Amino acid sequence: MMGTLVCQDCESTITHFEDEKVTVLYGKCHCCSDDNHKEQGK
């Protein structure tokens, strides 16, 4: 089976990983975790 890591801010797929069942985990991608990116959006 496969798991997917999804960005909680922009909802893009970050990576896939092996898991015992189909799983979706949320984190932050490189673009959304960059402080400069956040400041530009304000």
Backbone as a printed PyTorch tensor [residue, N CA C, xyz], in Angstrom:
tensor([[[ 0.8370, -1.1840,  0.0000],
         [ 0.0000,  0.0000,  0.0000],
         [ 0.8820,  1.2470,  0.0000]],

        [[ 0.2360,  2.3820, -0.1310],
         [ 0.9960,  3.6160, -0.2520],
         [ 0.3780,  4.7120,  0.6090]],

        [[ 1.2500,  5.5400,  1.1840],
         [ 0.8180,  6.7200,  1.9130],
         [ 1.2200,  7.9590,  1.1260]],

        [[ 0.5520,  9.0560,  1.3880],
         [ 0.8340, 10.3100,  0.7030],
         [ 1.0190, 11.4020,  1.7370]],

        [[ 2.0530, 12.2160,  1.5630],
         [ 2.2840, 13.3800,  2.4070],
         [ 1.8570, 14.6120,  1.6220]],

        [[ 0.8870, 15.3780,  2.1760],
         [ 0.2680, 16.5090,  1.4920],
         [ 0.5330, 17.7770,  2.2910]],

        [[ 0.7920, 18.8880,  1.5970],
         [ 0.9920, 20.1770,  2.2590],
         [-0.3340, 20.6770,  2.7940]],

        [[-0.3640, 21.0650,  4.0730],
         [-1.6090, 21.5360,  4.6840],
         [-1.9890, 22.9300,  4.2250]],

        [[-1.0550, 23.6840,  3.6390],
         [-1.3580, 25.0450,  3.1950],
         [-1.8020, 25.0950,  1.7320]],

        [[-1.0130, 24.5140,  0.8280],
         [-1.3440, 24.6130, -0.5970],
         [-1.9110, 23.3160, -1.1670]],

        [[-1.9810, 22.2680, -0.3500],
         [-2.5520, 20.9690, -0.7170],
         [-1.8260, 20.2640, -1.8610]],

        [[-0.5500, 20.6030, -2.0990],
         [ 0.2130, 19.8860, -3.1110],
         [ 0.7990, 18.6160, -2.4910]],

        [[ 1.0350, 17.6040, -3.3120],
         [ 1.6300, 16.3600, -2.8470],
         [ 3.1220, 16.5720, -2.6410]],

        [[ 3.6080, 16.2680, -1.4380],
         [ 5.0260, 16.4290, -1.1250],
         [ 5.7840, 15.1680, -1.5090]],

        [[ 5.3000, 14.0100, -1.0780],
         [ 5.9650, 12.7430, -1.3960],
         [ 5.0020, 11.5860, -1.1420]],

        [[ 5.4120, 10.4060, -1.5910],
         [ 4.6860,  9.1610, -1.3200],
         [ 5.6010,  8.2640, -0.5120]],

        [[ 5.0170,  7.3780,  0.3040],
         [ 5.8130,  6.4670,  1.1130],
         [ 5.0670,  5.1450,  1.2750]],

        [[ 5.8220,  4.1010,  1.6050],
         [ 5.2350,  2.7800,  1.8320],
         [ 4.5710,  2.7480,  3.1980]],

        [[ 3.3760,  2.1710,  3.2760],
         [ 2.6690,  2.0260,  4.5360],
         [ 1.8240,  0.7660,  4.4620]],

        [[ 1.3300,  0.3080,  5.5870],
         [ 0.5150, -0.9030,  5.6200],
         [-0.8820, -0.6760,  5.0590]],

        [[-1.3100,  0.5810,  4.9910],
         [-2.6300,  0.9040,  4.4570],
         [-2.5370,  2.2430,  3.7280]],

        [[-3.5890,  2.6110,  3.0310],
         [-3.6230,  3.8990,  2.3450],
         [-3.7500,  4.9870,  3.4150]],

        [[-2.7900,  5.9250,  3.4070],
         [-2.7070,  6.9430,  4.4500],
         [-2.4590,  8.3060,  3.8270]],

        [[-3.0580,  9.3440,  4.4000],
         [-2.7560, 10.7230,  4.0130],
         [-2.2980, 11.4520,  5.2650]],

        [[-1.0790, 11.9810,  5.2260],
         [-0.5430, 12.7730,  6.3250],
         [-0.3340, 14.1980,  5.8390]],

        [[-0.4660, 15.1570,  6.7410],
         [-0.3170, 16.5590,  6.3660],
         [ 0.9220, 17.1530,  7.0160]],

        [[ 1.6250, 17.9900,  6.2500],
         [ 2.7990, 18.7140,  6.7100],
         [ 2.8830, 19.9950,  5.9190]],

        [[ 4.0820, 20.5560,  5.8230],
         [ 4.2750, 21.7670,  5.0190],
         [ 5.3600, 21.5010,  3.9920]],

        [[ 5.1090, 21.9220,  2.7510],
         [ 6.1020, 21.7610,  1.6980],
         [ 7.1810, 22.8300,  1.8540]],

        [[ 8.2310, 22.7200,  1.0960],
         [ 9.3640, 23.6420,  1.1800],
         [ 8.9240, 25.0780,  0.9020]],

        [[ 8.0620, 25.2740, -0.0590],
         [ 7.6130, 26.6310, -0.4110],
         [ 6.8060, 27.2670,  0.7150]],

        [[ 5.9140, 26.5150,  1.3270],
         [ 5.0500, 27.0730,  2.3660],
         [ 5.7540, 27.2090,  3.7130]],

        [[ 6.8180, 26.4590,  3.9410],
         [ 7.5370, 26.5700,  5.2140],
         [ 8.6200, 27.6380,  5.1650]],

        [[ 8.8550, 28.2140,  3.9910],
         [ 9.8570, 29.2660,  3.8200],
         [ 9.2980, 30.5890,  4.3400]],

        [[ 9.9800, 31.2210,  5.2880],
         [ 9.4910, 32.4800,  5.8860],
         [ 9.3700, 33.5820,  4.8520]],

        [[10.2480, 33.6440,  3.8570],
         [10.1770, 34.6850,  2.8330],
         [ 8.9030, 34.5610,  2.0270]],

        [[ 8.4590, 33.3650,  1.7550],
         [ 7.2270, 33.1350,  1.0000],
         [ 6.0280, 33.6890,  1.7770]],

        [[ 6.0060, 33.4770,  3.0890],
         [ 4.9020, 33.9610,  3.9110],
         [ 4.8440, 35.4750,  3.9260]],

        [[ 5.9990, 36.1270,  4.0150],
         [ 6.0370, 37.5830,  4.0610],
         [ 5.5620, 38.1960,  2.7400]],

        [[ 5.8480, 37.5450,  1.6140],
         [ 5.4390, 38.0610,  0.3130],
         [ 3.9280, 37.9860,  0.1540]],

        [[ 3.2850, 37.0270,  0.8070],
         [ 1.8490, 36.8570,  0.6980],
         [ 1.0480, 37.8750,  1.4850]],

        [[ 1.6860, 38.6170,  2.3810],
         [ 0.9690, 39.5970,  3.2170],
         [ 0.7770, 40.9040,  2.4980]]])
